[in-house]
Amino acid sequence: MPEEKRRYIIGNVESDTMGQTVKVIELVGNSTESWEDAAQNALDDADETLEEISGIEITSQTAEVEDGRIRSYKTTVDVSFVLQR
């Protein structure tokens, strides 16, 4: 089976940043409501400390289950941002 290639979606990077270096970090967001809410929570936390976030890629979605019901949602995201010099 061919090796899976990892792909990062950089989103809508403005044309003047295309020559700059983009860094990607992995975060795990949590929510009691939904996977989408968990992804947004991760992005909100990243936005508090990072500048020029250009996109995210959702790499996995999991959940904690208790008594046959989802207790919490977890979404792992790769956040890409332009490095500041």
C-alpha positions in Angstrom: 0.0 0.0 0.0 1.5 3.4 -0.9 2.6 5.6 1.9 0.0 8.2 2.9 1.1 11.8 2.1 0.4 14.4 4.7 -1.2 17.5 3.2 -1.5 20.9 4.9 -4.2 23.3 3.9 -2.9 26.8 4.3 -6.2 28.5 3.5 -6.4 31.9 2.0 -2.9 33.2 2.5 -2.7 36.7 1.1 -0.5 37.1 -2.0 2.1 39.2 -0.2 2.7 36.3 2.3 3.3 33.6 -0.3 7.1 33.9 -0.1 7.1 33.7 3.7 7.6 30.6 5.8 4.4 29.1 7.3 4.6 27.0 10.6 2.1 24.3 11.4 1.2 23.2 15.0 -1.1 20.6 16.2 -3.8 21.4 18.8 -6.7 19.4 20.3 -9.9 21.3 21.0 -12.6 20.1 23.4 -16.3 20.7 23.6 -19.4 19.2 25.2 -21.5 20.3 22.2 -19.9 19.1 18.9 -16.8 18.4 16.9 -17.2 21.7 15.1 -17.4 23.5 18.4 -14.2 21.7 19.5 -12.4 22.8 16.4 -13.5 26.4 16.9 -12.4 26.3 20.6 -8.9 25.2 19.4 -8.8 28.0 16.8 -10.0 30.6 19.4 -7.2 29.6 21.8 -4.6 29.7 19.0 -5.9 33.1 17.9 -5.2 34.5 21.4 -1.4 34.0 21.0 -0.6 33.6 17.3 -0.6 36.2 14.6 -1.5 35.7 10.9 -3.3 32.3 11.2 -3.8 31.3 7.6 -5.8 28.1 7.9 -6.5 24.9 9.7 -6.8 21.2 8.8 -8.9 18.9 10.8 -6.8 15.7 11.2 -9.1 13.7 13.5 -12.3 13.7 15.5 -12.8 11.6 18.6 -15.2 11.5 21.5 -15.3 10.3 25.1 -18.2 8.1 25.8 -19.9 7.4 29.2 -23.0 5.2 29.6 -23.5 4.8 25.9 -23.6 8.6 25.3 -21.0 11.1 24.1 -19.6 13.0 27.0 -17.1 15.2 25.2 -16.0 15.8 21.6 -12.3 16.2 20.7 -11.1 17.6 17.4 -7.4 17.6 16.4 -6.4 20.4 14.1 -3.2 21.5 12.4 -3.1 25.3 12.6 -0.9 27.1 10.1 0.5 30.6 10.5 3.1 32.9 9.0 6.3 33.1 11.0 7.2 36.6 12.1 10.7 37.8 11.5 
